[in-house]
Amino acid sequence: MTIRKIHEKKGGKASGSTGRIAGAAGAVGIAVMCSRVLGLVREQVFAGMFGAGFAYDAFVVAFRIPNLLRDLFGEGALSAAFVTVFSEYDTNRGAEETWKLAGRVLSFFAVLLSVLTLIGIYFAGPIVNLLAPDFNLIPGKTELTILLARIMFPFLLFVALAAIVMGMLNTRGKFFIPSLSSAFFNLGSIIGGVSLALLFPRLGLPAIGGMAWGTLIGGLLQLLIQLPALKKTGFVFRPSLKFNDPGLKKILRLMVPATIGLSATQINIFVNTNFAASCAQGSVSWLNYAFRMVQLPIGVFGVAISIAAMPVMARCAARQDLDGLRRTFTSSLLMVFSLAIPATAGLILLADPIIRLIFEHGAFSSFDTAQTAAALTCYAYGLFAYSAVKIMVPVFYALDDTKYPVMGSFLAVAANIVIILLTIDTFQHRAIALSTSCVMMLNFFFLGTVLYRKLHGYPLAKTAWGMGKIGLATMVMSGVLLMAKQWFR
């Protein structure tokens, strides 16, 4: 469906949508904050037990393999395509047809992802050698990475099904429990992982293997915790493999270009991992710890507002309400900027003390702190763009036009490779973080320009006034932080 031209609706309806998004985003933000805090605790556990080096480098690369597919089938193409079609059915088809679609989607992807998991386990060796060939230079590192990858591959199945259930609940106006579910992933990873990591050495097994099994426990919990809330909506799962279902076919059709676009993102991750593995030992770990810190504000601001706004924008599209879609997008973007831009300044100014406070204990040294803080500073420059793109991409889904996100993603791949090649000899692992920020800004400006045309403009005066206030507040905050930093030095 393409939105052409419809009557312009003003005032109350748009304000109501903005209020609902803000309220839902608040609930999602609280849940995501709980998850991100537990995620930081999880990273603290890793830092204390394994530091930044052999074991954690292997874990990061091993977990990245199912995560590459998770981004496609979990929080990426599948989630956005499912919410778009599920919202359309919920608006126009009635409850019976909507629940039938949900059952068929769950059945289809449960089978598909089980097959992909088995294939991934079988081919874990070649995949690891492709992703991190320089690990072969360090005895035992490749073998450990392959073992961990095989343990964690079923995580893909759990987290993808959890994402479908989350989409169903979000469309039904349930945001808190689905967003809190990732907190249970971290909780299961910490409790299960640490327990097994302490037990495994007594059995002659690597301690980091316990953390891999803990990841599986966490993924299963993330799915199970949402099922009681889903049952309350009236959904009863009835397995059905009807491949010619028009709703399922539309979801797959929407996923194809989006998957191609996200594959570009995965190529970037592959490129970054490959370059990081060729830098000094610990580089993979430093970059991962730093990106975890950036993910905290991205999750609380960008992802939370995106999750809350996506069903509203999808319903605007289903009603062919272009003005409502434009207002919803603009207000959501300003909400993201009002939080992400000050957070960017805060992370840049306080990178070193933040990393020292959170990670510098146990096996994590002061040298690790300095290297991780340098990467965090480089990642922080792109925080506002990363968060904004989380809002922009669902608008293209709502407009049933996914080719521009695909184009933007492949443009980012080319730019990423060029920037890293030009800077890695000088900046080492920092070049990878800096390049990530640069390509996210490039993607942001590209998608923003396209959306300006597709939505027939933005309310520029309102946007400029909002950005001016955000910029002024950020400058004041930065001045206070600089004075405080000098005072406590």
Secondary structure, 3 states (H helix, E strand, C coil): CCCCCCCCCCCHHHHHHHHHHHHHHHHHHHHHHHHHHHHHHHHHHHHHHHCCCHHHHHHHHHHHHHHHHHHHHCCCHHHHHHHHHHHHHHHHCCHHHHHHHHHHHHHHHHHHHHHHHHHHHHCHHHHHHHHCHHHHHCCCHHHHHHHHHHHHCCHHHHHHHHHHHHHHHHHCCCCHHHHHHHHHHHHHHHHHHHHHHHHHHHHCCCHHHHHHHHHHHHHHHHHHCCHHHHHHCCCCCCCCCCCCCHHHHHHHHHHHHHHHHHHHHHHHHHHHHHHHHHCCCCHHHHHHHHHHHHHHHHHHHHHHHHHHHHHHHHHHHHCCCHHHHHHHHHHHHHHHHHHHHHHHHHHHHHHHHHHHHHHCCCCCCHHHHHHHHHHHHHHHCCHHHHHHHHHHHHHHHHCCCCHHHHHHHHHHHHHHHHHHHHHHHHHCHHHHHHHHHHHHHHHHHHHHHHHHHHCCCCCHHHHHHHHHHHHHHHHHHHHHHHHHHHHHC
